[in-house]
Amino acid sequence: MRHVLVLDLQDDPEAIAAYRHWHRPGGPPAAVTRAIRAGGVAALDIWQVGDRLVMLMETAPDFDPVANAARDAADPEVQAWEVLMDRFQRRLPFARAGEKWVAAEQIYSLDDQP
């Protein structure tokens, strides 16, 4: 299953550069990468334009975001990463309380066109 999520960064070139640095190959802690994979995420890519991020995530059919969130909340290394990333991230104005990455809704697919 494909998930598309959106988040903004602080509109500050130094913060954006730091965020990109933390996401270079080998940048995220190994425990974070293990947690993502253990949660049923087969592929995850983050794209950037300006201060906007788009995450493309492919998950296994049994992917359970609620169970993953609970497991991550209990993992101190994952929580330390989240606290660090919060310094650089900015919630979208229409995000619900406590929501960081907002799921996008697909409105068009070339595959659906005649």
C-alpha atoms as an extended CHARMM CRD file, in Angstrom:
* protein
*
       114  EXT
         1         1  MET       CA              0.0000000000        0.0000000000        0.0000000000  PROA      1               0.0000000000
         2         2  ARG       CA              1.2540000000        3.4780000000       -0.8530000000  PROA      2               0.0000000000
         3         3  HSD       CA              1.0050000000        6.3560000000        1.6290000000  PROA      3               0.0000000000
         4         4  VAL       CA              1.7630000000        9.9960000000        0.8110000000  PROA      4               0.0000000000
         5         5  LEU       CA              2.3270000000       12.3140000000        3.7620000000  PROA      5               0.0000000000
         6         6  VAL       CA              3.1890000000       16.0120000000        3.9100000000  PROA      6               0.0000000000
         7         7  LEU       CA              4.9800000000       18.2140000000        6.4510000000  PROA      7               0.0000000000
         8         8  ASP       CA              6.6890000000       21.6000000000        6.4060000000  PROA      8               0.0000000000
         9         9  LEU       CA             10.1160000000       22.5440000000        7.6930000000  PROA      9               0.0000000000
        10        10  GLN       CA             10.9790000000       25.7330000000        9.5050000000  PROA      10              0.0000000000
        11        11  ASP       CA             11.4310000000       28.3600000000        6.8090000000  PROA      11              0.0000000000
        12        12  ASP       CA             15.0960000000       28.8260000000        7.6610000000  PROA      12              0.0000000000
        13        13  PRO       CA             17.9650000000       27.8060000000        5.3470000000  PROA      13              0.0000000000
        14        14  GLU       CA             20.1660000000       26.6630000000        8.2520000000  PROA      14              0.0000000000
        15        15  ALA       CA             17.3850000000       24.5040000000        9.7370000000  PROA      15              0.0000000000
        16        16  ILE       CA             16.6300000000       23.0070000000        6.3230000000  PROA      16              0.0000000000
        17        17  ALA       CA             20.3200000000       22.2450000000        5.7780000000  PROA      17              0.0000000000
        18        18  ALA       CA             20.5230000000       20.5920000000        9.2060000000  PROA      18              0.0000000000
        19        19  TYR       CA             17.4120000000       18.5050000000        8.5040000000  PROA      19              0.0000000000
        20        20  ARG       CA             18.8720000000       17.3660000000        5.1930000000  PROA      20              0.0000000000
        21        21  HSD       CA             22.1600000000       16.5420000000        6.9390000000  PROA      21              0.0000000000
        22        22  TRP       CA             20.3540000000       14.3510000000        9.4800000000  PROA      22              0.0000000000
        23        23  HSD       CA             18.6510000000       12.4870000000        6.6190000000  PROA      23              0.0000000000
        24        24  ARG       CA             21.7980000000       11.7010000000        4.6120000000  PROA      24              0.0000000000
        25        25  PRO       CA             22.7200000000        8.0150000000        4.2370000000  PROA      25              0.0000000000
        26        26  GLY       CA             23.7080000000        6.8280000000        7.7070000000  PROA      26              0.0000000000
        27        27  GLY       CA             22.3580000000       10.0090000000        9.3220000000  PROA      27              0.0000000000
        28        28  PRO       CA             19.3220000000        8.6530000000       11.1810000000  PROA      28              0.0000000000
        29        29  PRO       CA             20.1560000000        6.4330000000       14.1560000000  PROA      29              0.0000000000
        30        30  ALA       CA             20.1760000000        2.7080000000       13.3460000000  PROA      30              0.0000000000
        31        31  ALA       CA             17.4050000000        2.1520000000       15.9150000000  PROA      31              0.0000000000
        32        32  VAL       CA             15.1090000000        4.5010000000       13.9570000000  PROA      32              0.0000000000
        33        33  THR       CA             15.7900000000        2.7250000000       10.6710000000  PROA      33              0.0000000000
        34        34  ARG       CA             15.2000000000       -0.6560000000       12.3440000000  PROA      34              0.0000000000
        35        35  ALA       CA             11.9150000000        0.5640000000       13.8470000000  PROA      35              0.0000000000
        36        36  ILE       CA             10.6700000000        1.7720000000       10.4540000000  PROA      36              0.0000000000
        37        37  ARG       CA             11.4850000000       -1.5420000000        8.7970000000  PROA      37              0.0000000000
        38        38  ALA       CA             10.1240000000       -3.6200000000       11.7020000000  PROA      38              0.0000000000
        39        39  GLY       CA              6.8270000000       -1.7730000000       11.4240000000  PROA      39              0.0000000000
        40        40  GLY       CA              6.1230000000       -3.1330000000        7.9550000000  PROA      40              0.0000000000
        41        41  VAL       CA              7.4760000000       -0.2550000000        5.8790000000  PROA      41              0.0000000000
        42        42  ALA       CA              8.9730000000       -1.7150000000        2.6880000000  PROA      42              0.0000000000
        43        43  ALA       CA             10.1210000000        1.5990000000        1.1830000000  PROA      43              0.0000000000
        44        44  LEU       CA             10.2150000000        5.1870000000        2.3980000000  PROA      44              0.0000000000
        45        45  ASP       CA             11.4030000000        8.2610000000        0.5190000000  PROA      45              0.0000000000
        46        46  ILE       CA             11.2390000000       11.9250000000        1.5220000000  PROA      46              0.0000000000
        47        47  TRP       CA             11.1860000000       14.5900000000       -1.1850000000  PROA      47              0.0000000000
        48        48  GLN       CA             11.7340000000       18.3070000000       -0.5770000000  PROA      48              0.0000000000
        49        49  VAL       CA             10.8120000000       21.5070000000       -2.3590000000  PROA      49              0.0000000000
        50        50  GLY       CA             11.4750000000       24.7460000000       -0.4920000000  PROA      50              0.0000000000
        51        51  ASP       CA             10.2880000000       24.1740000000        3.0710000000  PROA      51              0.0000000000
        52        52  ARG       CA              7.7670000000       21.4500000000        2.1030000000  PROA      52              0.0000000000
        53        53  LEU       CA              8.4310000000       17.7300000000        2.5530000000  PROA      53              0.0000000000
        54        54  VAL       CA              6.5540000000       14.8700000000        0.9140000000  PROA      54              0.0000000000
        55        55  MET       CA              7.0010000000       11.3460000000        2.2560000000  PROA      55              0.0000000000
        56        56  LEU       CA              6.2330000000        8.4000000000       -0.0210000000  PROA      56              0.0000000000
        57        57  MET       CA              5.8680000000        5.1780000000        1.9150000000  PROA      57              0.0000000000
        58        58  GLU       CA              5.1190000000        1.6570000000        0.7090000000  PROA      58              0.0000000000
        59        59  THR       CA              3.8760000000       -0.6930000000        3.3920000000  PROA      59              0.0000000000
        60        60  ALA       CA              3.0130000000       -4.3440000000        3.8250000000  PROA      60              0.0000000000
        61        61  PRO       CA             -0.7080000000       -5.2330000000        3.7020000000  PROA      61              0.0000000000
        62        62  ASP       CA             -0.7530000000       -5.7750000000        7.4860000000  PROA      62              0.0000000000
        63        63  PHE       CA              0.7610000000       -2.3360000000        8.2400000000  PROA      63              0.0000000000
        64        64  ASP       CA             -0.7940000000       -0.9370000000       11.4310000000  PROA      64              0.0000000000
        65        65  PRO       CA              0.0240000000        2.7460000000       12.0350000000  PROA      65              0.0000000000
        66        66  VAL       CA             -1.6010000000        2.7310000000       15.4780000000  PROA      66              0.0000000000
        67        67  ALA       CA              0.4920000000       -0.2280000000       16.6750000000  PROA      67              0.0000000000
        68        68  ASN       CA              3.6190000000        1.3620000000       15.1560000000  PROA      68              0.0000000000
        69        69  ALA       CA              2.9440000000        4.6520000000       16.9420000000  PROA      69              0.0000000000
        70        70  ALA       CA              2.5330000000        2.8350000000       20.2560000000  PROA      70              0.0000000000
        71        71  ARG       CA              5.7390000000        0.8590000000       19.7470000000  PROA      71              0.0000000000
        72        72  ASP       CA              7.6520000000        4.0030000000       18.7350000000  PROA      72              0.0000000000
        73        73  ALA       CA              6.2990000000        5.9100000000       21.7620000000  PROA      73              0.0000000000
        74        74  ALA       CA              7.8250000000        3.2390000000       24.0060000000  PROA      74              0.0000000000
        75        75  ASP       CA             11.2390000000        3.3390000000       22.2810000000  PROA      75              0.0000000000
        76        76  PRO       CA             13.5280000000        5.9700000000       23.8380000000  PROA      76              0.0000000000
        77        77  GLU       CA             15.8230000000        6.0940000000       20.7870000000  PROA      77              0.0000000000
        78        78  VAL       CA             12.9140000000        6.7310000000       18.4260000000  PROA      78              0.0000000000
        79        79  GLN       CA             11.5310000000        9.3570000000       20.8080000000  PROA      79              0.0000000000
        80        80  ALA       CA             14.9140000000       11.1090000000       20.9810000000  PROA      80              0.0000000000
        81        81  TRP       CA             14.9270000000       11.2420000000       17.1560000000  PROA      81              0.0000000000
        82        82  GLU       CA             11.3990000000       12.6870000000       17.1220000000  PROA      82              0.0000000000
        83        83  VAL       CA             12.3760000000       15.3880000000       19.6250000000  PROA      83              0.0000000000
        84        84  LEU       CA             15.4210000000       16.2700000000       17.5330000000  PROA      84              0.0000000000
        85        85  MET       CA             13.3880000000       16.4190000000       14.2980000000  PROA      85              0.0000000000
        86        86  ASP       CA             10.7070000000       18.5800000000       15.9560000000  PROA      86              0.0000000000
        87        87  ARG       CA             13.2850000000       21.3870000000       16.0930000000  PROA      87              0.0000000000
        88        88  PHE       CA             13.2330000000       21.5540000000       12.2970000000  PROA      88              0.0000000000
        89        89  GLN       CA              9.6190000000       20.6830000000       11.5030000000  PROA      89              0.0000000000
        90        90  ARG       CA              6.5290000000       22.8570000000       11.3210000000  PROA      90              0.0000000000
        91        91  ARG       CA              3.0160000000       21.4240000000       11.4410000000  PROA      91              0.0000000000
        92        92  LEU       CA              0.7140000000       22.2140000000        8.5560000000  PROA      92              0.0000000000
        93        93  PRO       CA             -1.8940000000       24.8020000000        9.5860000000  PROA      93              0.0000000000
        94        94  PHE       CA             -4.7410000000       22.3270000000        9.0480000000  PROA      94              0.0000000000
        95        95  ALA       CA             -3.0990000000       19.4040000000       10.8940000000  PROA      95              0.0000000000
        96        96  ARG       CA             -5.1120000000       17.9110000000       13.7320000000  PROA      96              0.0000000000
        97        97  ALA       CA             -3.8100000000       18.2590000000       17.2880000000  PROA      97              0.0000000000
        98        98  GLY       CA             -0.8260000000       15.9540000000       17.7310000000  PROA      98              0.0000000000
        99        99  GLU       CA             -0.5830000000       15.2320000000       13.9960000000  PROA      99              0.0000000000
       100       100  LYS       CA              2.8530000000       15.7120000000       12.4800000000  PROA      100             0.0000000000
       101       101  TRP       CA              2.8510000000       14.2130000000        8.9830000000  PROA      101             0.0000000000
       102       102  VAL       CA             -0.5310000000       14.7720000000        7.2710000000  PROA      102             0.0000000000
       103       103  ALA       CA             -1.8210000000       12.1160000000        4.8820000000  PROA      103             0.0000000000
       104       104  ALA       CA             -2.4990000000       13.3900000000        1.3770000000  PROA      104             0.0000000000
       105       105  GLU       CA             -5.5720000000       12.2840000000       -0.5490000000  PROA      105             0.0000000000
       106       106  GLN       CA             -5.0910000000       10.9510000000       -4.0520000000  PROA      106             0.0000000000
       107       107  ILE       CA             -7.3580000000       12.8080000000       -6.4640000000  PROA      107             0.0000000000
       108       108  TYR       CA             -5.9580000000       11.6690000000       -9.8190000000  PROA      108             0.0000000000
       109       109  SER       CA             -4.3680000000        8.5900000000      -11.3140000000  PROA      109             0.0000000000
       110       110  LEU       CA             -3.3200000000        8.1870000000      -14.9100000000  PROA      110             0.0000000000
       111       111  ASP       CA             -4.1970000000        4.4930000000      -14.5340000000  PROA      111             0.0000000000
       112       112  ASP       CA             -7.8490000000        5.4710000000      -14.0290000000  PROA      112             0.0000000000
       113       113  GLN       CA             -8.0320000000        7.5130000000      -17.2130000000  PROA      113             0.0000000000
       114       114  PRO       CA             -9.5300000000        6.0970000000      -20.4210000000  PROA      114             0.0000000000
